[in-house]
């Protein structure tokens, strides 16, 4: 396998609008649009992952909260993956779809840095995929003990300095990825 794919995680209305939107949400969406456009131009597949709850939950499929923000650009050929836990691979067809397309490298971005982005990056590493998180294209919200900017900074440090398999999750800026991965 020798291909690369972009995985965009949980960039959904519930997290990017309302009274407490994601940290740097508009900047993150703008950057994701640049990343996915470059990927498409390089014929690399793009996967949009959406978290969903049951029909009575806050992220019921089809609800306003579940939708992708209007500012997030999506192409008809982009794949959709629906998940119910933090790990985008758990009980979803993501791993099979990557294998079918001969993908061995993933570039991950989205929401929430310390939860779904982290769980997906760690699973990708465990699956043997070369895994990169875009340092400036993942986000979250403040929590009771740490601000969102510090969570993002901390996660970038953890990914760059720890490993579950001996192959670290790489942390690279959007500018670096655009110059090297999809040039």
C-alpha positions as CSV (number, residue, x, y, z in Angstrom):
1,X,0.0,0.0,0.0
2,X,1.2,3.4,-0.7
3,X,-1.6,6.0,-0.6
4,X,-2.5,8.8,1.7
5,X,-6.0,9.8,2.9
6,X,-7.3,12.7,4.9
7,X,-9.7,12.0,7.8
8,X,-11.8,14.9,9.0
9,X,-13.3,14.1,12.4
10,X,-16.5,15.5,14.0
11,X,-16.5,19.0,12.4
12,X,-20.2,19.3,13.2
13,X,-22.6,22.1,14.0
14,X,-23.0,21.2,17.6
15,X,-19.3,21.8,18.2
16,X,-18.6,24.7,15.9
17,X,-21.6,27.0,16.6
18,X,-23.7,28.2,19.4
19,X,-22.7,29.9,22.7
20,X,-19.5,27.9,23.1
21,X,-18.0,27.1,19.7
22,X,-14.7,25.2,19.3
23,X,-11.5,27.1,19.9
24,X,-10.3,28.7,16.6
25,X,-13.2,27.0,14.9
26,X,-13.4,29.2,11.8
27,X,-9.6,29.1,11.3
28,X,-9.7,25.3,11.7
29,X,-12.5,25.0,9.1
30,X,-10.7,27.3,6.7
31,X,-7.5,25.2,7.1
32,X,-9.4,21.9,6.6
33,X,-10.9,23.3,3.4
34,X,-7.3,24.1,2.1
35,X,-6.1,20.6,3.2
36,X,-9.0,18.7,1.6
37,X,-8.8,20.7,-1.6
38,X,-5.1,19.9,-1.9
39,X,-5.8,16.2,-1.2
40,X,-8.5,16.1,-3.8
41,X,-6.2,17.7,-6.4
42,X,-3.6,15.0,-5.6
43,X,-6.3,12.3,-6.0
44,X,-6.1,11.4,-2.3
45,X,-9.4,10.3,-0.7
46,X,-11.1,12.5,1.9
47,X,-13.2,10.9,4.7
48,X,-15.6,13.0,6.8
49,X,-16.4,11.3,10.1
50,X,-19.5,12.3,12.0
51,X,-20.3,11.4,15.6
52,X,-23.9,10.4,16.1
53,X,-26.1,9.5,19.1
54,X,-29.4,7.6,19.2
55,X,-32.5,9.2,17.8
56,X,-33.2,11.0,21.2
57,X,-29.6,12.3,21.7
58,X,-28.0,15.6,20.9
59,X,-26.3,14.3,17.7
60,X,-29.1,12.3,16.2
61,X,-28.4,11.6,12.5
62,X,-30.0,14.3,10.4
63,X,-30.5,16.8,13.2
64,X,-29.2,20.3,12.9
65,X,-26.5,19.7,15.5
66,X,-25.3,16.6,13.6
67,X,-24.8,18.4,10.3
68,X,-21.5,19.7,8.9
69,X,-21.1,23.4,9.1
70,X,-22.0,25.3,5.9
71,X,-18.5,26.7,5.7
72,X,-16.9,23.2,5.5
73,X,-16.4,22.3,1.8
74,X,-17.3,18.8,0.8
75,X,-17.0,17.1,-2.6
76,X,-19.4,14.5,-3.9
77,X,-16.6,11.9,-4.0
78,X,-15.7,12.4,-0.3
79,X,-16.6,9.4,1.9
80,X,-18.8,9.5,4.9
81,X,-18.1,7.5,8.1
82,X,-20.6,7.5,11.0
83,X,-19.4,6.6,14.5
84,X,-20.9,6.3,18.0
85,X,-17.6,6.4,20.1
86,X,-14.5,8.5,20.0
87,X,-12.4,6.1,17.8
88,X,-13.4,6.6,14.1
89,X,-12.3,3.0,13.4
90,X,-14.4,1.2,16.1
91,X,-17.4,-0.6,14.5
92,X,-17.1,1.5,11.3
93,X,-16.0,0.6,7.8
94,X,-13.1,3.1,7.9
95,X,-10.2,0.5,8.1
96,X,-11.7,-1.6,5.3
97,X,-12.3,1.4,3.1
98,X,-8.7,2.5,3.6
99,X,-7.4,-1.0,2.8
100,X,-9.6,-1.2,-0.3
101,X,-8.0,2.0,-1.6
102,X,-4.4,0.9,-0.7
103,X,-4.0,3.6,1.9
104,X,-1.2,3.2,4.3
105,X,-0.9,6.8,5.5
106,X,-3.5,9.1,7.1
107,X,-3.6,12.8,7.8
108,X,-6.0,13.5,10.6
109,X,-7.7,16.8,11.7
110,X,-10.9,17.9,13.4
111,X,-12.6,17.9,16.8
112,X,-12.0,17.1,19.8
113,X,-8.2,17.0,20.2
114,X,-8.1,15.1,23.4
115,X,-11.0,12.8,22.6
116,X,-12.0,11.7,19.1
117,X,-8.9,13.0,17.3
118,X,-6.6,11.3,19.9
119,X,-8.6,8.0,19.9
120,X,-8.5,7.9,16.1
121,X,-4.8,8.8,15.8
122,X,-3.9,6.1,18.3
123,X,-6.0,3.5,16.6
124,X,-4.5,4.4,13.2
125,X,-1.0,3.9,14.7
126,X,-2.1,0.5,16.2
127,X,-3.4,-0.5,12.8
128,X,0.1,0.1,11.3
129,X,-0.9,3.2,9.4
130,X,1.6,6.0,9.1
131,X,-0.3,8.6,11.1
132,X,0.0,12.4,11.0
133,X,-2.1,14.9,13.0
134,X,-2.2,18.4,11.5
135,X,-0.9,20.4,14.4
136,X,-3.0,23.5,13.6
137,X,-6.1,21.8,12.4
138,X,-7.5,20.1,15.5
139,X,-9.5,21.8,18.1
140,X,-11.6,21.4,21.2
141,X,-13.3,23.5,23.9
142,X,-12.2,24.6,27.3
143,X,-12.8,22.1,30.1
144,X,-12.9,22.6,33.8
145,X,-9.2,22.3,34.4
146,X,-7.5,23.4,31.1
147,X,-8.2,25.9,28.3
148,X,-8.6,24.7,24.8
149,X,-5.4,26.3,23.5
150,X,-3.5,24.4,26.2
151,X,-5.3,21.1,25.4
152,X,-4.3,21.5,21.7
153,X,-0.7,22.3,22.7
154,X,-0.6,19.4,25.1
155,X,-1.9,16.9,22.6
156,X,0.6,18.0,20.0
157,X,3.3,17.4,22.6
158,X,2.0,14.0,23.6
159,X,1.6,12.7,20.1
160,X,5.1,13.9,19.2
161,X,6.7,12.3,22.3
162,X,5.0,9.0,22.9
163,X,4.1,5.9,21.0
164,X,2.0,2.8,21.3
165,X,3.8,0.8,18.7
166,X,7.3,2.4,18.2
167,X,6.0,4.4,15.3
168,X,5.0,7.8,16.6
169,X,2.1,9.8,15.5
170,X,3.7,12.7,13.5
171,X,2.6,16.2,14.3
172,X,3.0,18.6,11.3
173,X,1.7,22.0,10.4
174,X,-0.7,22.5,7.6
175,X,1.9,24.5,5.7
176,X,4.4,21.7,5.9
177,X,1.8,19.1,4.8
178,X,0.7,21.2,1.8
179,X,4.4,21.7,0.7
180,X,5.3,18.0,1.0
181,X,2.4,15.6,1.1
182,X,0.1,17.2,-1.5
183,X,2.5,19.3,-3.5
